[in-house]
Amino acid sequence: MKKIRKSTFFIVVAFIALFTVSAVLGFDYYYGDKATTVVKGVDDIRLGLDIKGGVDVTFAPADDYDATDEQLEAAAQKIKTRLGTLGINDNEIYSDNKSDRIIVRFPWQAGESEYDAGEAVKELGEMAELTFRKGTDYDTDEEDNIIPKGDIVINGDDVDKADYMQQPDSNGDLEWVVTLALNAEGAKKFGEATSELAGTNTPISIWMDNTMISYPTVNSAITDGNAVITGNFTSESAKELADQINSGALPFKMVTTSFKTISSTMGKGSLDAILLAAYIALALIAVYMVVLYRLPGFVAVIALIGQIAGTLAAITGWFGFMPGSTLTIPGIAGIILSIGMGVDANIITSERIKEEIRSGKSLDSSIRVAYKRAFSAILDGNITNVIIAIILMGAFGVPTSFFSQILNKTVFFMFGATTEGVVYSFGFTLLVGVICNFIFGVFAARLMVTSLSKFKAFQNRKLYGGDVK
């Protein structure tokens, strides 16, 4: 308590204000006609199918390829991985085994004003065939199209997963690498090829159809099915290569056979109605907290603003270690629920402060004891929501990101991917909201209240509910 100075309040408020402005407005700059986004704002949020609508695309194997049911299902899962990589967790994917078709529905990009289904499909990317070949040799046809020549080592059917991470190099410095996990058949074929090419300075090139995306050199035989690709990667380039391998890890090439636009399921005015209701509710909550709890209530309103900004920042991809997430109607419900829990946390603490003051303790002692005793009740109430949110996120699809990779290795490994992205959105916003509640509603609020209590003008016990009989 003694270490918290009078200036702490202004520092915390300034931080919350700057953070909120950046999370809401973002920051863009223009070079000629090209806009570059430095910090994403609310205008960069991708709205879900239920709010804004999107695209309905049908994919089919190219060249009349007769795909098996297992191959078609694998292709559908890879498309879902690609959507997750783009932060599009609100999607619907259906496999039609009878006609060898995969139907994909996903929302429009953020800020799109002209609905061009063809352009939206391009964002999903080409569903190309992935091959690993010996060497980098290629020919060209009469139209100068590249045709790879090297013998195929493995294809997309042999790749379980590509990932990116940091590991020490020969000098002990951390470098970004791309890791490959192969299935049993792929590990066998890759082991034979790398045993043959090790020490010959012949690379194994990686191709998406007729485009070579990488050509790492074989340093040693790799027989366990776990390969590491090195080569002056940045985090962005390593992630890009891993995403390309994951999204193209198909046993056959797929083409777009049809696409069309789909309208929002909740109607065009649904978002405006929800936002209006949210503004009114937040204003009423602010008045209620200030009138009933005075100074702690005023601080609680500032903390709630920080909590909302933190949740929006997580959705937009403001934080560098995690991509943005699609916002759906259930996602908005998750935000509202977490705000309610934030209000509840501040009410519990404010009531504790009242009780301690009425028991005759000093102001400093009342604040310190109140926050200490209230924390256990707040933690118990929030931890159950954290567990629920994690289960929802795990059971209903996990986009690929730094954040979800950690959870994948600890909790989500027991779940399979599904198409219920709207439920994932609810779990995501609920989890982020609860975390922000602890940061702003507990930690930041305690700093602000304690700091204000150092000012003589704010040492009147009535400002903390001391006059309540």
C-alpha positions as a Markdown table, in Angstrom:
| # | Residue | x | y | z |
|---|---|---|---|---|
| 1 | Met | 0.0 | 0.0 | 0.0 |
| 2 | Lys | 2.8 | 2.4 | 0.9 |
| 3 | Lys | 4.6 | 1.8 | -2.4 |
| 4 | Ile | 1.5 | 3.0 | -4.4 |
| 5 | Arg | 1.9 | 6.7 | -5.0 |
| 6 | Lys | -0.5 | 9.4 | -5.8 |
| 7 | Ser | 0.7 | 9.5 | -9.4 |
| 8 | Thr | -0.2 | 5.8 | -9.8 |
| 9 | Phe | -3.9 | 6.7 | -10.5 |
| 10 | Phe | -3.0 | 9.0 | -13.4 |
| 11 | Ile | -0.5 | 6.6 | -14.9 |
| 12 | Val | -3.1 | 3.8 | -14.9 |
| 13 | Val | -5.8 | 6.0 | -16.3 |
| 14 | Ala | -3.4 | 7.3 | -19.0 |
| 15 | Phe | -2.5 | 3.7 | -19.9 |
| 16 | Ile | -6.2 | 2.6 | -20.1 |
| 17 | Ala | -7.1 | 5.7 | -22.2 |
| 18 | Leu | -4.3 | 5.2 | -24.7 |
| 19 | Phe | -4.9 | 1.5 | -24.9 |
| 20 | Thr | -8.7 | 2.0 | -25.4 |
| 21 | Val | -8.1 | 4.6 | -28.2 |
| 22 | Ser | -5.6 | 2.4 | -30.0 |
| 23 | Ala | -7.9 | -0.7 | -29.6 |
| 24 | Val | -10.9 | 1.1 | -30.9 |
| 25 | Leu | -9.5 | 3.3 | -33.6 |
| 26 | Gly | -6.4 | 1.4 | -34.6 |
| 27 | Phe | -3.7 | 3.1 | -36.6 |
| 28 | Asp | -3.2 | 3.2 | -40.4 |
| 29 | Tyr | -0.9 | 5.1 | -42.6 |
| 30 | Tyr | -0.9 | 5.6 | -46.4 |
| 31 | Tyr | 1.9 | 5.5 | -49.0 |
| 32 | Gly | 0.2 | 6.7 | -52.1 |
| 33 | Asp | -3.0 | 4.7 | -52.5 |
| 34 | Lys | -1.7 | 1.8 | -50.4 |
| 35 | Ala | -2.9 | 1.6 | -46.8 |
| 36 | Thr | -0.8 | -0.1 | -44.2 |
| 37 | Thr | -2.3 | -1.2 | -40.9 |
| 38 | Val | 0.0 | -0.8 | -37.9 |
| 39 | Val | -2.5 | -1.4 | -35.2 |
| 40 | Lys | -5.9 | -2.9 | -35.9 |
| 41 | Gly | -9.1 | -1.2 | -34.6 |
| 42 | Val | -12.8 | -2.2 | -34.4 |
| 43 | Asp | -13.2 | -1.5 | -38.1 |
| 44 | Asp | -10.9 | -4.4 | -38.8 |
| 45 | Ile | -13.1 | -6.9 | -36.9 |
| 46 | Arg | -14.4 | -9.6 | -39.2 |
| 47 | Leu | -18.1 | -10.0 | -38.5 |
| 48 | Gly | -19.6 | -13.5 | -38.5 |
| 49 | Leu | -22.1 | -15.0 | -40.9 |
| 50 | Asp | -25.0 | -14.3 | -38.5 |
| 51 | Ile | -24.2 | -10.6 | -38.5 |
| 52 | Lys | -22.9 | -9.7 | -41.9 |
| 53 | Gly | -23.3 | -12.7 | -44.2 |
| 54 | Gly | -20.5 | -14.0 | -46.5 |
| 55 | Val | -19.7 | -16.4 | -49.2 |
| 56 | Asp | -20.9 | -19.9 | -50.1 |
| 57 | Val | -18.2 | -21.8 | -52.1 |
| 58 | Thr | -18.1 | -25.3 | -53.6 |
| 59 | Phe | -14.8 | -27.1 | -54.1 |
| 60 | Ala | -14.2 | -30.2 | -56.1 |
| 61 | Pro | -11.2 | -32.3 | -57.1 |
| 62 | Ala | -9.5 | -31.1 | -60.3 |
| 63 | Asp | -9.3 | -33.1 | -63.5 |
| 64 | Asp | -12.2 | -35.4 | -62.5 |
| 65 | Tyr | -10.1 | -37.0 | -59.8 |
| 66 | Asp | -12.2 | -39.7 | -58.0 |
| 67 | Ala | -11.5 | -38.9 | -54.3 |
| 68 | Thr | -12.2 | -41.5 | -51.6 |
| 69 | Asp | -14.3 | -40.6 | -48.6 |
| 70 | Glu | -11.2 | -40.5 | -46.4 |
| 71 | Gln | -9.4 | -38.1 | -48.8 |
| 72 | Leu | -12.4 | -35.8 | -49.1 |
| 73 | Glu | -12.7 | -35.6 | -45.3 |
| 74 | Ala | -9.0 | -34.9 | -45.0 |
| 75 | Ala | -9.4 | -32.1 | -47.6 |
| 76 | Ala | -12.3 | -30.6 | -45.6 |
| 77 | Gln | -10.2 | -30.6 | -42.5 |
| 78 | Lys | -7.3 | -28.9 | -44.3 |
| 79 | Ile | -9.6 | -26.2 | -45.5 |
| 80 | Lys | -10.8 | -25.7 | -42.0 |
| 81 | Thr | -7.2 | -25.4 | -40.9 |
| 82 | Arg | -6.6 | -22.8 | -43.6 |
| 83 | Leu | -9.7 | -20.8 | -42.4 |
| 84 | Gly | -8.4 | -21.0 | -38.8 |
| 85 | Thr | -5.0 | -19.7 | -40.0 |
| 86 | Leu | -6.8 | -16.7 | -41.4 |
| 87 | Gly | -8.6 | -16.1 | -38.1 |
| 88 | Ile | -11.9 | -17.1 | -39.6 |
| 89 | Asn | -13.4 | -19.3 | -36.9 |
| 90 | Asp | -17.0 | -18.8 | -37.9 |
| 91 | Asn | -17.3 | -21.1 | -40.8 |
| 92 | Glu | -19.4 | -24.0 | -42.0 |
| 93 | Ile | -17.9 | -26.9 | -44.0 |
| 94 | Tyr | -19.8 | -29.8 | -45.4 |
| 95 | Ser | -18.5 | -32.8 | -47.3 |
| 96 | Asp | -20.7 | -34.4 | -50.0 |
| 97 | Asn | -19.1 | -37.8 | -50.6 |
| 98 | Lys | -21.6 | -38.8 | -53.3 |
| 99 | Ser | -20.6 | -36.0 | -55.6 |
| 100 | Asp | -17.1 | -35.4 | -54.4 |
| 101 | Arg | -17.8 | -31.9 | -53.3 |
| 102 | Ile | -16.9 | -29.7 | -50.3 |
| 103 | Ile | -19.2 | -26.8 | -49.5 |
| 104 | Val | -17.6 | -24.0 | -47.5 |
| 105 | Arg | -19.3 | -20.9 | -46.0 |
| 106 | Phe | -17.3 | -18.1 | -44.4 |
| 107 | Pro | -17.9 | -14.4 | -43.6 |
| 108 | Trp | -16.8 | -11.3 | -45.5 |
| 109 | Gln | -13.5 | -9.6 | -44.8 |
| 110 | Ala | -13.6 | -6.7 | -42.4 |
| 111 | Gly | -14.5 | -3.4 | -43.9 |
| 112 | Glu | -15.7 | -4.9 | -47.2 |
| 113 | Ser | -18.3 | -2.6 | -48.8 |
| 114 | Glu | -18.6 | -4.2 | -52.3 |
| 115 | Tyr | -19.6 | -7.9 | -52.1 |
| 116 | Asp | -17.4 | -9.7 | -54.6 |
| 117 | Ala | -17.6 | -13.4 | -54.0 |
| 118 | Gly | -14.8 | -14.2 | -56.4 |
| 119 | Glu | -12.4 | -11.9 | -54.5 |
| 120 | Ala | -13.5 | -13.4 | -51.2 |
| 121 | Val | -12.7 | -16.9 | -52.5 |
| 122 | Lys | -9.2 | -15.8 | -53.4 |
| 123 | Glu | -8.6 | -14.9 | -49.8 |
| 124 | Leu | -9.1 | -18.5 | -48.9 |
| 125 | Gly | -6.3 | -19.4 | -51.3 |
| 126 | Glu | -5.8 | -22.0 | -53.9 |
| 127 | Met | -6.4 | -25.5 | -52.7 |
| 128 | Ala | -3.2 | -26.7 | -54.4 |
| 129 | Glu | -1.5 | -30.1 | -54.4 |
| 130 | Leu | 1.5 | -30.2 | -52.1 |
| 131 | Thr | 4.6 | -32.2 | -53.2 |
| 132 | Phe | 8.2 | -32.6 | -51.9 |
| 133 | Arg | 10.6 | -33.3 | -54.7 |
| 134 | Lys | 14.3 | -34.2 | -55.1 |
| 135 | Gly | 16.2 | -31.2 | -56.4 |
| 136 | Thr | 14.9 | -28.0 | -57.9 |
| 137 | Asp | 14.9 | -28.8 | -61.6 |
| 138 | Tyr | 11.9 | -27.9 | -63.8 |
| 139 | Asp | 10.8 | -27.5 | -67.4 |
| 140 | Thr | 8.5 | -25.0 | -69.1 |
| 141 | Asp | 5.8 | -25.7 | -71.6 |
| 142 | Glu | 4.8 | -23.7 | -74.7 |
| 143 | Glu | 3.1 | -21.1 | -72.5 |
| 144 | Asp | 6.0 | -20.8 | -70.2 |
| 145 | Asn | 4.2 | -22.6 | -67.4 |
| 146 | Ile | 6.6 | -24.2 | -64.9 |
| 147 | Ile | 6.6 | -28.0 | -64.7 |
| 148 | Pro | 8.6 | -29.6 | -61.9 |
| 149 | Lys | 10.9 | -32.4 | -62.9 |
| 150 | Gly | 12.2 | -33.9 | -59.6 |
| 151 | Asp | 11.0 | -37.2 | -58.4 |
| 152 | Ile | 8.3 | -36.9 | -55.7 |
| 153 | Val | 9.5 | -37.8 | -52.2 |
| 154 | Ile | 6.2 | -37.3 | -50.4 |
| 155 | Asn | 2.9 | -35.4 | -51.0 |
| 156 | Gly | 0.3 | -33.7 | -48.9 |
| 157 | Asp | -1.2 | -37.1 | -47.9 |
| 158 | Asp | 2.0 | -37.8 | -46.0 |
| 159 | Val | 2.0 | -34.6 | -43.9 |
| 160 | Asp | 0.2 | -34.6 | -40.6 |
| 161 | Lys | 1.1 | -31.1 | -39.5 |
| 162 | Ala | 3.6 | -28.2 | -40.1 |
| 163 | Asp | 4.4 | -25.7 | -37.3 |
| 164 | Tyr | 6.8 | -22.9 | -36.6 |
| 165 | Met | 8.9 | -22.3 | -33.5 |
| 166 | Gln | 12.2 | -21.0 | -32.2 |
| 167 | Gln | 15.2 | -23.2 | -31.3 |
| 168 | Pro | 18.9 | -22.6 | -30.7 |
| 169 | Asp | 21.2 | -22.6 | -33.7 |
| 170 | Ser | 24.8 | -23.8 | -33.8 |
| 171 | Asn | 25.9 | -20.7 | -31.9 |
| 172 | Gly | 23.3 | -21.0 | -29.2 |
| 173 | Asp | 21.2 | -18.1 | -30.6 |
| 174 | Leu | 17.5 | -18.6 | -31.1 |
| 175 | Glu | 16.3 | -18.9 | -34.7 |
| 176 | Trp | 12.9 | -19.4 | -36.3 |
| 177 | Val | 12.3 | -22.8 | -37.9 |
| 178 | Val | 9.5 | -24.7 | -39.5 |
| 179 | Thr | 8.8 | -28.2 | -38.2 |
| 180 | Leu | 7.1 | -31.1 | -40.1 |
| 181 | Ala | 5.4 | -34.1 | -38.6 |
| 182 | Leu | 4.9 | -36.9 | -41.0 |
| 183 | Asn | 2.7 | -40.0 | -40.8 |
| 184 | Ala | 4.2 | -43.5 | -40.8 |
| 185 | Glu | 4.2 | -43.9 | -44.6 |
| 186 | Gly | 5.6 | -40.4 | -45.1 |
| 187 | Ala | 8.3 | -41.0 | -42.5 |
| 188 | Lys | 9.5 | -44.1 | -44.3 |
| 189 | Lys | 9.6 | -42.4 | -47.7 |
| 190 | Phe | 11.2 | -39.2 | -46.3 |
| 191 | Gly | 13.8 | -41.3 | -44.4 |
| 192 | Glu | 14.9 | -43.1 | -47.6 |
| 193 | Ala | 15.1 | -39.9 | -49.6 |
| 194 | Thr | 17.1 | -37.9 | -47.0 |
| 195 | Ser | 19.4 | -40.9 | -46.5 |
| 196 | Glu | 20.2 | -40.7 | -50.2 |
| 197 | Leu | 20.6 | -36.9 | -50.4 |
| 198 | Ala | 22.4 | -36.2 | -47.1 |
| 199 | Gly | 25.8 | -34.6 | -47.8 |
| 200 | Thr | 25.2 | -34.2 | -51.6 |
| 201 | Asn | 24.1 | -30.6 | -51.3 |
| 202 | Thr | 20.9 | -31.5 | -53.2 |
| 203 | Pro | 17.8 | -29.9 | -51.7 |
| 204 | Ile | 14.3 | -31.2 | -51.3 |
| 205 | Ser | 12.1 | -28.6 | -52.9 |
| 206 | Ile | 8.5 | -28.0 | -51.7 |
| 207 | Trp | 5.9 | -27.3 | -54.4 |
| 208 | Met | 2.3 | -26.0 | -54.5 |
| 209 | Asp | 1.2 | -27.3 | -57.8 |
| 210 | Asn | 3.8 | -25.7 | -60.2 |
| 211 | Thr | 5.1 | -23.1 | -57.7 |
| 212 | Met | 8.2 | -23.8 | -55.6 |
| 213 | Ile | 7.7 | -22.3 | -52.2 |
| 214 | Ser | 10.9 | -23.5 | -50.5 |
| 215 | Tyr | 14.0 | -25.7 | -51.2 |
| 216 | Pro | 15.8 | -26.7 | -47.9 |
| 217 | Thr | 19.1 | -28.6 | -48.1 |
| 218 | Val | 19.3 | -32.0 | -46.6 |
| 219 | Asn | 22.0 | -32.0 | -43.8 |
| 220 | Ser | 21.4 | -35.5 | -42.5 |
| 221 | Ala | 19.1 | -38.5 | -42.8 |
| 222 | Ile | 15.7 | -38.0 | -41.1 |
| 223 | Thr | 14.0 | -41.3 | -40.3 |
| 224 | Asp | 11.7 | -40.5 | -37.3 |
| 225 | Gly | 9.1 | -38.5 | -39.3 |
| 226 | Asn | 10.0 | -35.2 | -37.6 |
| 227 | Ala | 11.8 | -32.7 | -39.9 |
| 228 | Val | 13.1 | -29.2 | -39.2 |
| 229 | Ile | 13.4 | -26.6 | -42.0 |
| 230 | Thr | 15.9 | -23.8 | -41.2 |
| 231 | Gly | 17.0 | -20.8 | -43.3 |
| 232 | Asn | 17.0 | -17.2 | -42.0 |
| 233 | Phe | 13.3 | -17.2 | -41.2 |
| 234 | Thr | 11.5 | -14.4 | -39.4 |
| 235 | Ser | 8.5 | -15.3 | -37.3 |
| 236 | Glu | 6.3 | -14.0 | -40.2 |
| 237 | Ser | 8.1 | -16.0 | -42.9 |
| 238 | Ala | 8.2 | -19.2 | -40.8 |
| 239 | Lys | 4.5 | -18.9 | -40.1 |
| 240 | Glu | 3.8 | -18.2 | -43.7 |
| 241 | Leu | 5.6 | -21.4 | -44.9 |
| 242 | Ala | 4.0 | -23.5 | -42.2 |
| 243 | Asp | 0.5 | -22.1 | -43.2 |
| 244 | Gln | 1.2 | -22.9 | -46.8 |
| 245 | Ile | 2.2 | -26.4 | -46.1 |
| 246 | Asn | -0.8 | -27.0 | -43.8 |
| 247 | Ser | -3.3 | -25.4 | -46.2 |
| 248 | Gly | -1.9 | -27.2 | -49.2 |
| 249 | Ala | -1.5 | -30.6 | -47.6 |
| 250 | Leu | -4.0 | -32.2 | -49.8 |
| 251 | Pro | -3.8 | -35.5 | -51.7 |
| 252 | Phe | -5.2 | -33.9 | -54.8 |
| 253 | Lys | -5.7 | -30.4 | -56.3 |
| 254 | Met | -9.1 | -28.8 | -55.8 |
| 255 | Val | -10.8 | -26.2 | -57.9 |
| 256 | Thr | -13.7 | -23.8 | -57.2 |
| 257 | Thr | -16.8 | -25.0 | -59.1 |
| 258 | Ser | -19.3 | -22.4 | -57.9 |
| 259 | Phe | -19.6 | -19.5 | -55.4 |
| 260 | Lys | -22.4 | -17.2 | -54.3 |
| 261 | Thr | -23.1 | -14.6 | -51.6 |
| 262 | Ile | -25.2 | -15.4 | -48.6 |
| 263 | Ser | -27.0 | -12.8 | -46.4 |
| 264 | Ser | -26.8 | -12.5 | -42.6 |
| 265 | Thr | -29.1 | -14.8 | -40.6 |
| 266 | Met | -29.9 | -12.2 | -38.0 |
| 267 | Gly | -30.7 | -9.3 | -40.5 |
| 268 | Lys | -28.8 | -6.2 | -41.4 |
| 269 | Gly | -30.0 | -4.2 | -38.4 |
| 270 | Ser | -29.1 | -6.7 | -35.8 |
| 271 | Leu | -25.7 | -5.3 | -35.1 |
| 272 | Asp | -26.9 | -1.7 | -34.8 |
| 273 | Ala | -29.6 | -2.8 | -32.3 |
| 274 | Ile | -27.1 | -4.8 | -30.3 |
| 275 | Leu | -24.6 | -1.9 | -30.1 |
| 276 | Leu | -27.3 | 0.6 | -29.1 |
| 277 | Ala | -28.4 | -1.7 | -26.3 |
| 278 | Ala | -24.8 | -2.1 | -25.2 |
| 279 | Tyr | -24.3 | 1.7 | -25.1 |
| 280 | Ile | -27.4 | 2.2 | -23.0 |
| 281 | Ala | -26.6 | -0.7 | -20.7 |
| 282 | Leu | -23.0 | 0.6 | -20.1 |
| 283 | Ala | -24.3 | 4.1 | -19.4 |
| 284 | Leu | -26.8 | 2.7 | -16.8 |
| 285 | Ile | -24.2 | 0.5 | -15.2 |
| 286 | Ala | -21.9 | 3.5 | -14.9 |
| 287 | Val | -24.6 | 5.6 | -13.2 |
| 288 | Tyr | -25.5 | 2.7 | -10.9 |
| 289 | Met | -21.9 | 2.1 | -9.8 |
| 290 | Val | -21.1 | 5.7 | -9.2 |
| 291 | Val | -24.3 | 6.5 | -7.3 |
| 292 | Leu | -24.2 | 3.3 | -5.1 |
| 293 | Tyr | -20.5 | 3.0 | -4.5 |
| 294 | Arg | -19.1 | 6.5 | -5.2 |
| 295 | Leu | -15.4 | 6.6 | -5.5 |
| 296 | Pro | -14.9 | 2.8 | -5.9 |
| 297 | Gly | -17.8 | 2.8 | -8.4 |
| 298 | Phe | -16.1 | 5.6 | -10.4 |
| 299 | Val | -12.9 | 3.5 | -10.5 |
| 300 | Ala | -14.9 | 0.4 | -11.5 |
| 301 | Val | -16.3 | 2.2 | -14.6 |
| 302 | Ile | -12.7 | 3.1 | -15.7 |
| 303 | Ala | -11.7 | -0.6 | -15.1 |
| 304 | Leu | -14.7 | -1.8 | -17.2 |
| 305 | Ile | -13.7 | 0.5 | -20.1 |
| 306 | Gly | -10.2 | -1.1 | -19.9 |
| 307 | Gln | -11.8 | -4.6 | -19.8 |
| 308 | Ile | -13.9 | -3.9 | -22.9 |
| 309 | Ala | -10.9 | -2.5 | -24.8 |
| 310 | Gly | -8.8 | -5.5 | -23.9 |
| 311 | Thr | -11.5 | -7.8 | -25.2 |
| 312 | Leu | -11.9 | -5.8 | -28.5 |
| 313 | Ala | -8.1 | -5.8 | -28.9 |
| 314 | Ala | -8.0 | -9.6 | -28.6 |
| 315 | Ile | -10.7 | -9.9 | -31.3 |
| 316 | Thr | -9.0 | -7.5 | -33.7 |
| 317 | Gly | -5.6 | -9.1 | -33.4 |
| 318 | Trp | -4.1 | -6.1 | -31.6 |
| 319 | Phe | -1.8 | -8.3 | -29.7 |
| 320 | Gly | 1.1 | -9.5 | -31.9 |
| 321 | Phe | 1.2 | -13.1 | -30.5 |
| 322 | Met | -2.3 | -14.0 | -31.6 |
| 323 | Pro | -4.4 | -13.3 | -34.7 |
| 324 | Gly | -7.8 | -11.8 | -34.8 |
| 325 | Ser | -11.0 | -13.7 | -34.3 |
| 326 | Thr | -14.4 | -13.6 | -36.1 |
| 327 | Leu | -17.1 | -11.8 | -34.0 |
| 328 | Thr | -20.5 | -13.5 | -34.0 |
| 329 | Ile | -23.7 | -12.9 | -32.1 |
| 330 | Pro | -22.7 | -15.6 | -29.4 |
| 331 | Gly | -19.3 | -13.8 | -29.3 |
| 332 | Ile | -21.0 | -10.6 | -28.4 |
| 333 | Ala | -23.0 | -12.5 | -25.7 |
| 334 | Gly | -19.6 | -13.7 | -24.3 |
| 335 | Ile | -18.5 | -10.1 | -24.1 |
| 336 | Ile | -21.7 | -9.1 | -22.3 |
| 337 | Leu | -21.4 | -12.0 | -19.8 |
| 338 | Ser | -17.7 | -11.1 | -19.0 |
| 339 | Ile | -18.7 | -7.5 | -18.5 |
| 340 | Gly | -21.4 | -8.6 | -16.0 |
| 341 | Met | -18.7 | -10.6 | -14.2 |
| 342 | Gly | -16.5 | -7.5 | -14.2 |
| 343 | Val | -19.3 | -5.5 | -12.6 |
| 344 | Asp | -19.9 | -8.3 | -10.1 |
| 345 | Ala | -16.2 | -8.3 | -9.1 |
| 346 | Asn | -16.2 | -4.6 | -8.4 |
| 347 | Ile | -19.5 | -4.8 | -6.4 |
| 348 | Ile | -18.0 | -7.6 | -4.2 |
| 349 | Thr | -14.9 | -5.4 | -3.6 |
| 350 | Ser | -16.9 | -2.2 | -3.0 |
| 351 | Glu | -19.2 | -4.0 | -0.5 |
| 352 | Arg | -16.1 | -5.3 | 1.3 |
| 353 | Ile | -14.7 | -1.8 | 1.6 |
| 354 | Lys | -18.0 | -0.6 | 3.1 |
| 355 | Glu | -18.0 | -3.4 | 5.6 |
| 356 | Glu | -14.4 | -2.9 | 6.7 |
| 357 | Ile | -15.0 | 0.9 | 7.1 |
| 358 | Arg | -18.1 | 0.4 | 9.2 |
| 359 | Ser | -16.2 | -2.1 | 11.4 |
| 360 | Gly | -14.0 | 0.8 | 12.5 |
| 361 | Lys | -10.8 | 0.1 | 10.5 |
| 362 | Ser | -8.7 | 3.0 | 9.0 |
| 363 | Leu | -9.3 | 3.8 | 5.4 |
| 364 | Asp | -5.9 | 2.3 | 4.2 |
| 365 | Ser | -6.5 | -0.9 | 6.2 |
| 366 | Ser | -10.1 | -1.2 | 4.9 |
| 367 | Ile | -9.0 | -1.0 | 1.3 |
| 368 | Arg | -6.1 | -3.4 | 1.8 |
| 369 | Val | -8.2 | -6.0 | 3.7 |
| 370 | Ala | -11.2 | -5.6 | 1.3 |
| 371 | Tyr | -9.3 | -6.4 | -1.8 |
| 372 | Lys | -7.5 | -9.3 | -0.1 |
| 373 | Arg | -10.7 | -10.9 | 1.1 |
| 374 | Ala | -12.7 | -10.2 | -2.1 |
| 375 | Phe | -10.1 | -11.8 | -4.3 |
| 376 | Ser | -10.8 | -15.4 | -3.3 |
| 377 | Ala | -14.5 | -14.9 | -4.0 |
| 378 | Ile | -13.8 | -13.3 | -7.4 |
| 379 | Leu | -11.3 | -16.0 | -8.3 |
| 380 | Asp | -13.7 | -18.8 | -7.5 |
| 381 | Gly | -16.5 | -17.2 | -9.5 |
| 382 | Asn | -14.2 | -16.6 | -12.6 |
| 383 | Ile | -12.2 | -19.8 | -12.6 |
| 384 | Thr | -15.4 | -21.8 | -13.4 |
| 385 | Asn | -16.0 | -19.6 | -16.4 |
| 386 | Val | -12.4 | -20.0 | -17.6 |
| 387 | Ile | -12.9 | -23.8 | -17.5 |
| 388 | Ile | -16.2 | -23.6 | -19.4 |
| 389 | Ala | -14.6 | -21.2 | -22.0 |
| 390 | Ile | -11.6 | -23.5 | -22.6 |
| 391 | Ile | -13.9 | -26.5 | -23.0 |
| 392 | Leu | -16.1 | -24.7 | -25.5 |
| 393 | Met | -13.0 | -23.5 | -27.5 |
| 394 | Gly | -11.5 | -27.0 | -27.5 |
| 395 | Ala | -14.7 | -28.8 | -28.4 |
| 396 | Phe | -15.8 | -26.5 | -31.1 |
| 397 | Gly | -12.7 | -25.8 | -33.2 |
| 398 | Val | -9.4 | -24.3 | -32.5 |
| 399 | Pro | -7.8 | -21.8 | -35.0 |
| 400 | Thr | -4.0 | -22.0 | -35.4 |
| 401 | Ser | -2.3 | -19.3 | -33.3 |
| 402 | Phe | 0.4 | -18.9 | -30.7 |
| 403 | Phe | -2.4 | -18.7 | -28.0 |
| 404 | Ser | -4.2 | -21.8 | -29.2 |
| 405 | Gln | -1.0 | -23.8 | -29.7 |
| 406 | Ile | -0.4 | -23.7 | -26.0 |
| 407 | Leu | -3.9 | -24.8 | -25.2 |
| 408 | Asn | -3.7 | -27.5 | -28.0 |
| 409 | Lys | -0.8 | -29.2 | -26.3 |
| 410 | Thr | -2.4 | -29.1 | -22.8 |
| 411 | Val | -6.2 | -29.4 | -23.2 |
| 412 | Phe | -7.4 | -29.3 | -26.8 |
| 413 | Phe | -5.7 | -32.5 | -27.9 |
| 414 | Met | -8.7 | -34.5 | -26.6 |
| 415 | Phe | -11.1 | -32.7 | -28.9 |
| 416 | Gly | -11.8 | -33.0 | -32.6 |
| 417 | Ala | -12.5 | -30.0 | -34.9 |
| 418 | Thr | -16.1 | -29.2 | -35.7 |
| 419 | Thr | -17.9 | -26.6 | -37.7 |
| 420 | Glu | -19.5 | -24.7 | -34.8 |
| 421 | Gly | -17.4 | -21.5 | -35.0 |
| 422 | Val | -20.1 | -19.5 | -33.4 |
| 423 | Val | -19.7 | -21.5 | -30.2 |
| 424 | Tyr | -15.9 | -21.0 | -30.3 |
| 425 | Ser | -16.5 | -17.3 | -30.6 |
| 426 | Phe | -18.5 | -17.3 | -27.4 |
| 427 | Gly | -15.9 | -19.3 | -25.6 |
| 428 | Phe | -13.1 | -17.0 | -26.9 |
| 429 | Thr | -14.7 | -13.7 | -25.9 |
| 430 | Leu | -15.7 | -15.1 | -22.5 |
| 431 | Leu | -12.2 | -16.3 | -21.8 |
| 432 | Val | -10.5 | -13.1 | -22.9 |
| 433 | Gly | -13.1 | -11.0 | -21.0 |
| 434 | Val | -12.5 | -13.0 | -17.8 |
| 435 | Ile | -8.7 | -12.5 | -18.1 |
| 436 | Cys | -9.2 | -8.8 | -18.8 |
| 437 | Asn | -11.4 | -8.7 | -15.7 |
| 438 | Phe | -8.5 | -9.8 | -13.5 |
| 439 | Ile | -6.1 | -7.3 | -15.2 |
| 440 | Phe | -8.4 | -4.3 | -15.1 |
| 441 | Gly | -11.2 | -5.0 | -12.6 |
| 442 | Val | -9.0 | -6.4 | -9.9 |
| 443 | Phe | -5.3 | -5.4 | -10.3 |
| 444 | Ala | -5.8 | -2.0 | -12.0 |
| 445 | Ala | -8.8 | -1.0 | -9.9 |
| 446 | Arg | -6.9 | -1.8 | -6.7 |
| 447 | Leu | -4.0 | 0.5 | -7.9 |
| 448 | Met | -6.4 | 3.3 | -8.7 |
| 449 | Val | -8.5 | 3.2 | -5.5 |
| 450 | Thr | -5.4 | 2.9 | -3.3 |
| 451 | Ser | -3.7 | 5.8 | -5.1 |
| 452 | Leu | -6.8 | 8.1 | -4.8 |
| 453 | Ser | -7.0 | 7.3 | -1.1 |
| 454 | Lys | -3.5 | 9.0 | -0.7 |
| 455 | Phe | -5.1 | 12.4 | -1.6 |
| 456 | Lys | -6.5 | 14.4 | 1.3 |
| 457 | Ala | -9.5 | 15.3 | -0.7 |
| 458 | Phe | -10.4 | 11.7 | -1.2 |
| 459 | Gln | -9.9 | 10.5 | 2.4 |
| 460 | Asn | -13.5 | 11.3 | 3.4 |
| 461 | Arg | -14.9 | 7.9 | 4.5 |
| 462 | Lys | -18.3 | 8.8 | 3.0 |
| 463 | Leu | -16.7 | 8.6 | -0.5 |
| 464 | Tyr | -16.2 | 4.8 | 0.2 |
| 465 | Gly | -19.7 | 4.1 | 1.7 |
| 466 | Gly | -18.7 | 4.9 | 5.3 |
| 467 | Asp | -21.9 | 6.8 | 5.9 |
| 468 | Val | -24.1 | 3.8 | 5.2 |
| 469 | Lys | -25.8 | 2.7 | 8.4 |
